Amino acid sequence: MNVPTKLQVLEQYFGYASFRPGQEELIDALLRGQDVVGVMPTGAGKSLCYQVPALLMEGVTLVVSPLISLMKDQVAALVQNGVRGAYLNSSLTWGQYQKALRNARAGLYKIIYVAPERLLTPEFLDFAQSVEVSMVVIDEAHCVSQWGQDFRPSYLDIPDFVDKLPRRPVVSAFTATATPRVRRDILSLLRLRHPFVNVTSFDRPNLYFEVRRPKDKLQELFTLLEPRREKSGIVYCATRKGVEEVCTALGERGFAATRYHAGLSDQERQKNQEDFLYDRATVMVATNAFGMGIDKSNVSFVIHYNMPKDLESYYQEAGRAGRDGQPAECFLLYSGQDVSLARFLLAHSEEGQDLDPRAQEQLAQQNERRLQAMTGYCHTTSCLREYILHYFGEHAPTQCGNCQNCLGVFQQVDVTQQAREITVCVGHLRGRYGAAMVTDVVRGSKSEKVLRQGLDRFPSYGKLRGQKEDFVREVIHTLVLQGFLEQSAGEYPTLRQGDRAPELLRGEACVLLQVRREDGDAVPKKKAPQDLPKGDPQLYDRLRQVRAKLSAAQNVPVYVIFSNATLDAMAAYRPTTPAQLLEVPGVGQAKLQKYGMAFLKEIQRWVRERAEQSEA
């Protein structure tokens, strides 16, 4: 009897002539009996990495999966491809579950999907011990880590289940979103033995990324969808209520839209999903309950109506666009209220309820850090793709040429004075209040809450009177992201001064706000050497002395701070503001933050002295 090859299985059952990057190495490792870990982005074809070897192995393969909808979709796809598969979860009646187990004992299924909570039940354990289990697959393996975005305590039972089998099968773990810390947890908590680990690049070059901050999200959504009426896409909302409102509004505008969330009946979810899959509805409006296991290749855009709670969720959901390799677009409609909504959802989620109080506190702090990283994505003016890849531990170029920030136009606004007033105010309030109250105090609000608590008597009251609320909130976000302020975890976070606050208060740091230009002006370019006026030798020497002092204080070589050429350019251009200093060749954001104020003060002193000499 001829044994089929992996390529024959791939072509016969799945219709592909060759493997995608990363697939074949994982399949080969499994076929030689080695445990594996596959970290691959959404759309990279993780399921084939275990389905192909499952069909080449003698016994049955058990796939541990966290979502009922995911299991159903995967099994339906397998059956369509001529593979015998089944799922065992709470959607089955007791009679259906018993019948499925009998069929499984009789060898009718090659691949069986099972919920992690079922593994150690007497009925399932008895079945698993009575058949030949050739492989245990852990899908969505990040669920084993409390630092992952979907921690599932029952995933911790998987190693005990494997140990109870008569013969240890090969074990494989797959995920699309795992930071380096989560990867370490996958390796240790699942007790894998000398696994082959393959981390495929998270980069999806065909995806375009953009963050918008509209005053009216619904109107902005209409603007985005109008030229895309003939294309297929997903609109993600944070809540069921949001899904209902957006889907209704789109229907009234004549869009072929349907909806998906956990509050609908199984029958309606299935119907709506099929309408989307078969293009009877071009737009799916959904919560994050939709998408896992949906292999719809022609999704050409994904729009997030609300900011997700972490980058793991965002990239997984955005990655459902462009699975066919064609250019696709990922838009995020951001507002400050999204952050508050995310904190509310985190505070009221069931995640971590089985943990002890200390572990729950650690999880809350981790969730807050991940939320801040997601918020940072919405505020950064660096390359959006580089920001995402760096978060997942991957090095990437600082310019991708296919995101809003690489193609967009920004200007630097010096907000150091306003930032200092806000930081002083936070110190006066002693960490008792959040961003909303700090904003009210510095803007001189006469609200009942401010007056009742006597906050109008603080020295900081009204220091930024006349400034718009959105502007002050934006400065606060920037201060948190840059470490000048710290924000507590929880549904009602408070602000306190951060580790870098003393730098700002002593005048040793500057704060720039990144503002997108609306007029289409070109970004100010760095001054080229031939464009610079002749520098003053005296100023150049003084700047060298500043550099020498910083070098001694930091215990680093002088060239690490700034090169001679950069000092020469400073002496020639004579910048007096942080934004102007950024235009000098060799000065970037990081060095501006670390050393900029020292050099600006010296230049300002020199300019002032020259002016006084001229007057004399």
C-alpha positions as CSV (number, residue, x, y, z in Angstrom):
1,M,0.0,0.0,0.0
2,N,1.4,3.3,-1.1
3,V,1.6,5.9,1.7
4,P,0.7,9.4,0.4
5,T,3.2,12.2,0.8
6,K,2.6,15.4,2.6
7,L,2.3,17.2,-0.8
8,Q,-0.2,14.7,-2.1
9,V,-2.3,15.2,1.1
10,L,-2.0,19.0,0.7
11,E,-3.2,18.9,-2.9
12,Q,-5.8,16.1,-2.5
13,Y,-7.6,17.4,0.5
14,F,-6.9,21.1,0.6
15,G,-6.3,22.0,-3.1
16,Y,-2.8,23.6,-2.7
17,A,0.2,22.7,-4.8
18,S,2.8,24.1,-2.3
19,F,3.2,25.1,1.3
20,R,3.3,28.7,2.6
21,P,6.4,30.0,4.5
22,G,6.9,28.2,7.8
23,Q,4.4,25.4,7.2
24,E,6.6,22.7,5.9
25,E,9.2,22.9,8.7
26,L,6.5,22.5,11.3
27,I,4.9,19.6,9.5
28,D,8.3,17.8,9.1
29,A,9.0,18.1,12.8
30,L,5.6,16.6,13.7
31,L,6.0,13.8,11.3
32,R,9.4,12.8,12.9
33,G,7.7,12.8,16.3
34,Q,8.9,16.1,17.7
35,D,6.8,18.6,19.7
36,V,6.4,21.9,18.0
37,V,5.4,25.5,18.7
38,G,4.2,27.5,15.7
39,V,3.7,31.3,16.1
40,M,2.2,32.5,12.9
41,P,0.1,35.6,12.0
42,T,-3.5,35.4,11.1
43,G,-3.8,34.1,7.5
44,A,-0.5,32.2,7.5
45,G,-2.2,28.8,7.5
46,K,-1.7,27.4,11.0
47,S,-4.4,24.8,10.8
48,L,-2.7,23.1,7.8
49,C,0.4,22.6,9.9
50,Y,-1.4,20.1,12.1
51,Q,-4.2,18.9,9.7
52,V,-1.7,17.6,7.1
53,P,0.4,15.4,9.5
54,A,-2.9,14.3,11.3
55,L,-3.9,12.7,8.0
56,L,-0.6,11.0,7.6
57,M,-0.4,9.6,11.2
58,E,-2.0,6.3,12.2
59,G,-4.2,7.3,15.1
60,V,-6.6,10.1,16.0
61,T,-5.6,13.7,16.5
62,L,-7.2,15.7,19.3
63,V,-7.4,19.5,18.8
64,V,-7.9,21.5,22.0
65,S,-9.8,24.7,20.9
66,P,-11.3,27.5,23.0
67,L,-14.3,28.5,21.0
68,I,-17.4,26.6,19.9
69,S,-17.8,28.7,16.7
70,L,-14.2,28.0,15.8
71,M,-14.6,24.2,16.2
72,K,-17.8,24.2,14.1
73,D,-16.1,26.2,11.3
74,Q,-13.0,24.0,11.3
75,V,-15.0,20.7,11.3
76,A,-17.3,22.0,8.6
77,A,-14.3,22.9,6.4
78,L,-12.7,19.5,7.0
79,V,-15.8,17.7,6.0
80,Q,-16.1,19.8,2.9
81,N,-12.5,18.7,2.1
82,G,-13.3,15.0,2.5
83,V,-11.8,14.6,6.0
84,R,-13.7,12.9,8.7
85,G,-13.9,15.2,11.7
86,A,-16.0,16.0,14.8
87,Y,-16.3,18.4,17.7
88,L,-17.1,17.7,21.4
89,N,-18.4,20.8,23.3
90,S,-21.3,22.2,25.2
91,S,-23.3,22.9,22.1
92,L,-24.1,19.2,21.8
93,T,-27.0,17.6,23.8
94,W,-26.0,14.7,26.1
95,G,-27.3,12.2,23.5
96,Q,-25.4,13.8,20.7
97,Y,-22.2,13.9,22.8
98,Q,-22.5,10.1,23.6
99,K,-23.2,9.3,20.0
100,A,-20.1,11.3,18.9
101,L,-18.0,9.4,21.5
102,R,-19.3,6.1,20.2
103,N,-18.4,7.0,16.6
104,A,-15.0,8.2,17.7
105,R,-14.3,4.9,19.5
106,A,-15.3,3.1,16.2
107,G,-12.7,5.1,14.4
108,L,-15.0,7.2,12.3
109,Y,-13.1,10.4,12.9
110,K,-9.5,11.3,12.1
111,I,-9.5,14.8,13.8
112,I,-11.6,15.6,16.8
113,Y,-11.9,19.1,18.3
114,V,-12.5,19.3,22.0
115,A,-13.0,22.1,24.5
116,P,-10.3,22.3,27.2
117,E,-12.8,21.9,30.0
118,R,-13.8,18.4,28.6
119,L,-10.4,16.9,28.7
120,L,-10.4,15.6,32.3
121,T,-14.1,14.6,32.5
122,P,-14.5,10.8,33.2
123,E,-16.3,10.2,29.9
124,F,-13.8,11.9,27.6
125,L,-10.7,10.6,29.5
126,D,-12.0,7.1,29.3
127,F,-12.4,7.5,25.5
128,A,-9.0,9.0,25.1
129,Q,-7.3,6.2,27.0
130,S,-9.1,3.6,24.9
131,V,-7.9,4.8,21.4
132,E,-4.6,5.6,19.8
133,V,-4.0,9.3,20.1
134,S,-1.2,10.2,17.7
135,M,-1.2,13.9,18.3
136,V,-2.6,16.5,20.7
137,V,-2.9,20.0,19.2
138,I,-3.3,23.1,21.3
139,D,-4.9,25.8,19.2
140,E,-4.8,29.4,20.4
141,A,-2.0,28.3,22.7
142,H,-1.6,31.9,24.2
143,C,-4.7,31.0,26.3
144,V,-2.4,29.1,28.6
145,S,-0.7,32.3,29.8
146,Q,-2.2,34.7,32.2
147,W,-0.2,37.4,30.3
148,G,-2.0,36.5,27.1
149,Q,-5.1,38.3,25.9
150,D,-7.5,35.4,26.4
151,F,-6.2,33.5,29.5
152,R,-8.2,30.3,30.0
153,P,-7.4,28.5,33.3
154,S,-8.5,25.1,31.9
155,Y,-5.6,25.3,29.4
156,L,-3.4,24.6,32.4
157,D,-5.0,21.1,32.6
158,I,-3.7,20.1,29.2
159,P,-0.3,18.7,30.4
160,D,-2.1,16.6,33.1
161,F,-4.4,15.2,30.4
162,V,-1.4,14.3,28.2
163,D,0.3,12.5,31.1
164,K,-2.8,10.4,31.7
165,L,-2.7,8.9,28.2
166,P,-1.2,5.3,27.9
167,R,1.4,6.6,25.5
168,R,2.5,10.2,25.2
169,P,1.6,11.5,21.7
170,V,3.4,14.3,19.9
171,V,2.2,17.7,21.2
172,S,1.9,20.8,19.1
173,A,1.0,24.4,20.1
174,F,-0.1,27.1,17.7
175,T,-1.0,30.8,18.1
176,A,-1.2,34.0,16.0
177,T,-0.5,36.5,18.8
178,A,2.2,35.8,21.3
179,T,4.6,38.3,22.8
180,P,8.0,36.9,23.9
181,R,6.7,36.6,27.5
182,V,3.7,34.5,26.4
183,R,5.9,32.3,24.2
184,R,8.0,31.5,27.3
185,D,4.8,30.5,29.1
186,I,3.7,28.3,26.2
187,L,7.0,26.4,26.4
188,S,7.0,25.9,30.1
189,L,3.4,25.6,31.2
190,L,2.5,23.1,28.4
191,R,5.6,21.0,29.4
192,L,6.7,20.5,25.8
193,R,9.7,18.3,25.3
194,H,12.6,19.7,23.2
195,P,10.1,21.4,20.8
196,F,10.9,22.7,17.4
197,V,9.9,26.4,17.6
198,N,9.1,28.3,14.4
199,V,8.1,32.0,14.7
200,T,7.1,33.2,11.3
201,S,7.4,36.9,10.7
202,F,4.3,38.8,11.9
203,D,4.6,41.2,9.0
204,R,1.7,41.3,6.5
205,P,3.1,43.7,3.8
206,N,-0.1,43.7,1.9
207,L,-2.0,45.4,4.8
208,Y,-2.3,49.2,5.0
209,F,-2.8,50.6,8.5
210,E,-4.4,53.9,9.4
211,V,-5.7,55.5,12.7
212,R,-8.4,58.2,12.4
213,R,-9.8,60.4,15.2
214,P,-13.2,61.6,13.9
215,K,-15.6,63.8,15.8
216,D,-18.4,61.7,14.4
217,K,-17.5,58.0,14.1
218,L,-20.7,57.0,12.3
219,Q,-20.3,59.7,9.6
220,E,-16.6,58.7,9.2
221,L,-17.7,55.1,8.8
222,F,-20.1,56.1,6.0
223,T,-17.2,58.0,4.4
224,L,-15.0,55.0,4.5
225,L,-17.6,52.5,3.3
226,E,-19.1,54.6,0.4
227,P,-16.3,54.0,-2.1
228,R,-16.0,50.3,-0.9
229,R,-19.6,49.3,-1.5
230,E,-18.6,46.5,-3.8
231,K,-15.9,45.1,-1.5
232,S,-16.2,42.7,1.4
233,G,-15.2,43.9,4.9
234,I,-15.6,43.6,8.6
235,V,-16.5,46.4,11.1
236,Y,-15.6,45.5,14.7
237,C,-17.4,47.1,17.6
238,A,-16.6,46.8,21.3
239,T,-20.1,46.0,22.5
240,R,-23.3,44.2,21.3
241,K,-25.2,47.5,21.6
242,G,-22.6,49.1,19.2
243,V,-23.0,46.3,16.7
244,E,-26.8,46.7,16.7
245,E,-26.7,50.5,16.3
246,V,-24.0,50.4,13.5
247,C,-25.6,47.6,11.6
248,T,-29.0,49.3,11.7
249,A,-27.5,52.6,10.5
250,L,-25.7,50.9,7.6
251,G,-28.9,49.1,6.6
252,E,-30.7,52.4,6.5
253,R,-28.0,53.8,4.2
254,G,-28.4,50.9,1.8
255,F,-25.4,48.9,2.7
256,A,-25.7,45.1,2.5
257,A,-24.7,44.6,6.2
258,T,-25.3,41.8,8.7
259,R,-24.3,41.3,12.3
260,Y,-22.7,38.9,14.7
261,H,-22.4,38.8,18.5
262,A,-22.9,36.4,21.4
263,G,-26.4,37.7,22.2
264,L,-27.9,36.3,19.0
265,S,-29.3,32.8,18.7
266,D,-27.0,30.1,17.2
267,Q,-29.4,29.9,14.2
268,E,-29.1,33.6,13.5
269,R,-25.4,33.7,14.0
270,Q,-25.0,30.8,11.6
271,K,-27.2,32.4,9.0
272,N,-25.5,35.8,9.2
273,Q,-22.1,34.2,9.0
274,E,-23.1,32.3,5.9
275,D,-24.6,35.4,4.3
276,F,-21.2,37.1,4.7
277,L,-19.1,34.1,3.6
278,Y,-21.2,33.8,0.4
279,D,-21.2,37.5,-0.2
280,R,-24.9,38.0,0.2
281,A,-23.9,40.6,2.8
282,T,-20.7,42.5,2.0
283,V,-20.2,44.0,5.4
284,M,-20.1,42.1,8.7
285,V,-20.6,44.2,11.8
286,A,-19.4,42.2,14.8
287,T,-17.9,42.0,18.2
288,N,-14.7,40.1,18.7
289,A,-16.7,36.9,18.9
290,F,-16.6,36.8,15.1
291,G,-13.6,35.8,13.0
292,M,-11.7,32.9,14.5
293,G,-11.4,30.2,12.0
294,I,-13.2,32.2,9.3
295,D,-11.1,31.6,6.2
296,K,-12.7,34.2,3.9
297,S,-10.0,35.2,1.6
298,N,-11.6,38.2,-0.1
299,V,-12.0,40.5,3.0
300,S,-10.5,43.7,1.6
301,F,-10.9,45.9,4.7
302,V,-11.3,45.7,8.4
303,I,-12.5,48.8,10.3
304,H,-12.4,49.0,14.1
305,Y,-15.2,51.3,15.2
306,N,-13.7,51.2,18.7
307,M,-10.1,50.7,19.9
308,P,-9.5,47.1,21.1
309,K,-8.1,46.5,24.6
310,D,-4.7,45.3,23.4
311,L,-2.5,45.0,20.3
312,E,-2.9,41.2,20.3
313,S,-6.6,41.4,19.7
314,Y,-6.2,44.3,17.2
315,Y,-3.6,42.6,15.0
316,Q,-5.5,39.3,15.0
317,E,-8.7,41.0,14.0
318,A,-7.1,43.4,11.5
319,G,-5.3,40.4,10.0
320,R,-8.5,38.9,8.7
321,A,-8.2,41.3,5.8
322,G,-6.1,40.4,2.8
323,R,-5.8,36.7,3.4
324,D,-5.6,36.2,-0.4
325,G,-2.4,38.3,-0.4
326,Q,-4.1,41.1,-2.3
327,P,-3.8,44.7,-1.0
328,A,-6.2,45.3,1.9
329,E,-6.9,48.1,4.4
330,C,-7.1,48.3,8.2
331,F,-8.7,51.4,9.7
332,L,-9.1,52.2,13.4
333,L,-11.5,54.9,14.5
334,Y,-10.2,56.2,17.8
335,S,-11.5,58.4,20.5
336,G,-10.5,59.0,24.1
337,Q,-13.8,57.4,25.2
338,D,-12.5,54.1,23.8
339,V,-9.9,53.9,26.5
340,S,-12.6,54.3,29.2
341,L,-14.8,51.7,27.5
342,A,-11.8,49.2,27.3
343,R,-11.1,49.7,31.1
344,F,-14.8,49.2,31.9
345,L,-14.9,45.9,29.9
346,L,-11.7,44.7,31.5
347,A,-13.0,45.5,35.0
348,H,-16.2,43.6,34.4
349,S,-14.7,40.6,32.5
350,E,-14.6,37.1,34.0
351,E,-10.9,36.9,33.2
352,G,-8.7,35.8,36.2
353,Q,-11.6,35.2,38.6
354,D,-10.0,31.8,39.5
355,L,-6.7,33.5,40.5
356,D,-5.6,34.5,44.0
357,P,-5.8,38.2,44.9
358,R,-2.1,38.8,44.3
359,A,-2.3,37.2,40.8
360,Q,-5.4,39.1,40.0
361,E,-3.6,42.4,40.8
362,Q,-0.7,41.3,38.6
363,L,-3.1,40.5,35.8
364,A,-4.8,43.9,36.2
365,Q,-1.4,45.7,36.0
366,Q,-0.5,43.6,32.9
367,N,-3.9,44.5,31.3
368,E,-3.2,48.2,32.0
369,R,0.2,48.0,30.3
370,R,-1.2,46.3,27.3
371,L,-4.0,48.9,27.1
372,Q,-1.4,51.6,27.2
373,A,0.5,50.0,24.4
374,M,-2.7,49.9,22.4
375,T,-3.3,53.5,23.2
376,G,0.3,54.3,22.2
377,Y,-0.4,52.8,18.8
378,C,-3.3,55.3,18.3
379,H,-1.0,58.2,19.2
380,T,2.3,57.4,17.6
381,T,3.6,59.2,14.6
382,S,6.2,56.6,13.9
383,C,5.6,53.7,11.5
384,L,2.4,51.9,12.5
385,R,3.7,48.6,11.2
386,E,7.1,49.0,13.0
387,Y,5.2,49.7,16.2
388,I,3.2,46.5,15.9
389,L,6.1,44.3,15.0
390,H,8.3,45.7,17.8
391,Y,5.5,44.9,20.3
392,F,5.7,41.3,19.2
393,G,9.5,41.2,19.6
394,E,10.3,41.5,15.9
395,H,12.8,44.0,14.4
396,A,11.4,46.1,11.5
397,P,12.4,49.0,9.4
398,T,11.3,52.4,10.7
399,Q,9.6,53.2,7.4
400,C,7.2,50.7,5.7
401,G,5.8,53.0,3.1
402,N,2.3,51.4,3.5
403,C,0.8,53.0,6.6
404,Q,-0.8,56.4,7.4
405,N,2.3,57.6,9.3
406,C,4.8,56.8,6.6
407,L,2.6,58.4,4.0
408,G,1.1,61.1,6.2
409,V,2.2,64.6,7.1
410,F,2.8,65.7,10.7
411,Q,4.1,68.8,12.5
412,Q,5.7,69.1,15.9
413,V,4.0,71.3,18.4
414,D,6.0,72.3,21.5
415,V,3.7,71.8,24.5
416,T,6.5,71.7,27.2
417,Q,4.9,74.6,29.2
418,Q,1.4,73.1,29.2
419,A,2.9,69.7,30.1
420,R,4.8,71.2,33.0
421,E,1.6,72.8,34.3
422,I,-0.3,69.5,34.1
423,T,2.5,67.6,35.8
424,V,2.5,70.2,38.7
425,C,-1.2,69.9,39.0
426,V,-1.0,66.0,39.2
427,G,1.5,66.5,42.0
428,H,-0.9,68.9,43.9
429,L,-3.7,66.4,43.6
430,R,-1.5,63.6,45.1
431,G,-2.6,60.8,42.9
432,R,-6.3,61.0,44.0
433,Y,-7.9,61.9,40.6
434,G,-7.9,60.8,37.0
435,A,-7.4,62.6,33.7
436,A,-10.9,64.1,33.6
437,M,-10.5,65.9,36.9
438,V,-6.9,67.1,36.1
439,T,-8.3,68.5,32.9
440,D,-11.1,70.3,34.7
441,V,-8.7,71.8,37.3
442,V,-6.1,73.2,34.9
443,R,-8.8,74.5,32.6
444,G,-10.4,76.4,35.5
445,S,-13.7,74.5,35.4
446,K,-16.5,75.8,37.6
447,S,-18.2,72.4,37.8
448,E,-20.0,71.4,41.0
449,K,-17.5,68.6,41.7
450,V,-14.4,70.9,41.4
451,L,-15.9,73.6,43.6
452,R,-17.3,71.2,46.2
453,Q,-13.9,69.6,46.8
454,G,-12.2,72.9,46.9
455,L,-9.9,72.2,44.0
456,D,-10.4,75.8,42.7
457,R,-8.1,76.9,45.6
458,F,-5.1,74.8,44.3
459,P,-2.2,76.8,42.7
460,S,-2.7,74.9,39.4
461,Y,-6.4,75.9,39.0
462,G,-7.0,77.7,35.7
463,K,-3.3,77.6,34.6
464,L,-4.5,76.4,31.1
465,R,-7.7,78.4,31.0
466,G,-8.8,78.8,27.4
467,Q,-7.2,75.6,26.2
468,K,-9.6,73.1,24.6
469,E,-10.4,69.9,26.6
470,D,-9.3,67.6,23.7
471,F,-6.0,69.4,23.6
472,V,-5.3,69.0,27.3
473,R,-6.4,65.3,27.2
474,E,-4.0,64.8,24.3
475,V,-1.1,66.3,26.3
476,I,-2.0,64.0,29.2
477,H,-1.9,61.0,27.0
478,T,1.5,62.0,25.7
479,L,2.8,62.5,29.2
480,V,1.7,59.0,30.2
481,L,3.2,57.4,27.1
482,Q,6.5,59.2,27.7
483,G,6.8,58.3,31.4
484,F,6.3,61.8,32.8
485,L,3.0,60.6,34.4
486,E,1.8,57.2,35.5
487,Q,-1.8,55.9,35.3
488,S,-3.1,53.3,37.7
489,A,-4.9,50.2,36.6
490,G,-8.6,49.6,36.9
491,E,-11.9,51.0,35.7
492,Y,-11.3,54.4,37.3
493,P,-7.6,55.1,36.9
494,T,-5.8,57.9,38.7
495,L,-2.8,59.9,37.7
496,R,0.4,60.5,39.6
497,Q,3.8,61.8,38.6
498,G,6.0,59.3,36.8
499,D,9.7,58.6,37.0
500,R,10.6,61.2,34.4
501,A,8.5,64.0,36.1
502,P,11.6,65.6,37.8
503,E,13.3,66.1,34.4
504,L,10.3,68.0,33.1
505,L,9.9,70.1,36.3
506,R,13.6,71.0,36.4
507,G,13.5,72.1,32.7
508,E,15.7,69.3,31.5
509,A,13.1,67.7,29.2
510,C,10.7,68.9,26.5
511,V,7.4,67.5,25.3
512,L,6.3,67.7,21.7
513,L,2.8,66.9,20.5
514,Q,2.5,65.2,17.2
515,V,-0.2,66.9,15.1
516,R,-1.4,65.7,11.7
517,R,-1.3,68.6,9.2
518,E,-4.6,69.2,7.5
519,D,-3.2,71.5,4.8
520,G,-1.1,68.9,3.1
521,D,2.1,70.9,3.7
522,A,5.3,68.9,3.3
523,V,7.0,67.7,6.5
524,P,9.9,70.1,7.3
525,K,13.0,68.4,6.1
526,K,16.3,68.2,7.9
527,K,18.7,71.0,7.0
528,A,21.3,69.9,4.5
529,P,24.9,71.1,5.2
530,Q,24.9,73.3,2.1
531,D,21.7,75.0,3.2
532,L,23.1,76.0,6.6
533,P,24.6,79.5,7.3
534,K,28.1,79.7,8.7
535,G,28.2,78.7,12.4
536,D,29.7,80.8,15.2
537,P,32.9,79.2,16.5
538,Q,32.2,80.5,20.0
539,L,28.8,78.9,20.1
540,Y,30.3,75.6,18.7
541,D,32.8,75.5,21.5
542,R,30.1,76.2,24.1
543,L,28.0,73.3,22.7
544,R,31.1,71.1,22.9
545,Q,31.4,71.9,26.6
546,V,27.8,71.0,27.2
547,R,28.4,67.7,25.4
548,A,31.5,67.0,27.5
549,K,29.5,67.6,30.8
550,L,26.7,65.2,29.6
551,S,29.3,62.7,28.5
552,A,30.9,62.7,31.9
553,A,27.6,62.5,33.7
554,Q,26.2,59.7,31.5
555,N,29.6,57.9,31.3
556,V,29.3,57.5,27.6
557,P,31.6,58.7,24.7
558,V,30.9,62.2,23.4
559,Y,29.9,60.9,20.0
560,V,27.1,58.9,21.5
561,I,25.4,62.1,22.5
562,F,25.9,64.1,19.3
563,S,28.6,64.0,16.6
564,N,30.8,67.0,15.8
565,A,28.8,67.5,12.6
566,T,25.5,67.8,14.5
567,L,27.1,70.3,16.9
568,D,28.3,72.3,13.9
569,A,24.8,72.2,12.4
570,M,23.3,73.4,15.7
571,A,25.8,76.3,15.8
572,A,24.9,77.2,12.2
573,Y,21.1,76.8,12.5
574,R,20.8,78.0,16.1
575,P,17.5,76.4,17.0
576,T,15.7,77.8,20.1
577,T,12.7,75.5,20.3
578,P,12.4,71.7,20.4
579,A,10.6,71.6,17.1
580,Q,13.5,73.6,15.5
581,L,16.1,71.3,17.1
582,L,14.4,68.3,15.5
583,E,15.2,69.8,12.1
584,V,19.0,69.6,12.7
585,P,20.7,66.6,11.1
586,G,21.5,63.9,13.8
587,V,18.7,64.9,16.2
588,G,15.9,62.4,16.6
589,Q,13.0,62.1,19.1
590,A,15.0,60.0,21.6
591,K,18.0,62.3,21.8
592,L,15.8,65.4,21.8
593,Q,14.0,64.0,24.9
594,K,17.3,63.0,26.6
595,Y,19.7,65.8,25.8
596,G,17.8,68.5,23.9
597,M,17.0,70.9,26.7
598,A,20.6,71.2,27.7
599,F,21.7,72.3,24.2
600,L,18.6,74.5,23.7
601,K,19.3,76.4,27.0
602,E,22.9,77.0,25.9
603,I,21.8,78.3,22.5
604,Q,19.1,80.5,24.0
605,R,21.7,81.9,26.4
606,W,24.1,82.6,23.5
607,V,21.3,84.3,21.5
608,R,20.3,86.4,24.5
609,E,24.0,87.5,25.1
610,R,24.4,88.5,21.5
611,A,21.2,90.6,21.6
612,E,22.4,92.4,24.7
613,Q,25.8,93.1,23.1
614,S,24.1,94.6,20.1
615,E,21.9,96.8,22.2
616,A,25.0,98.0,24.2
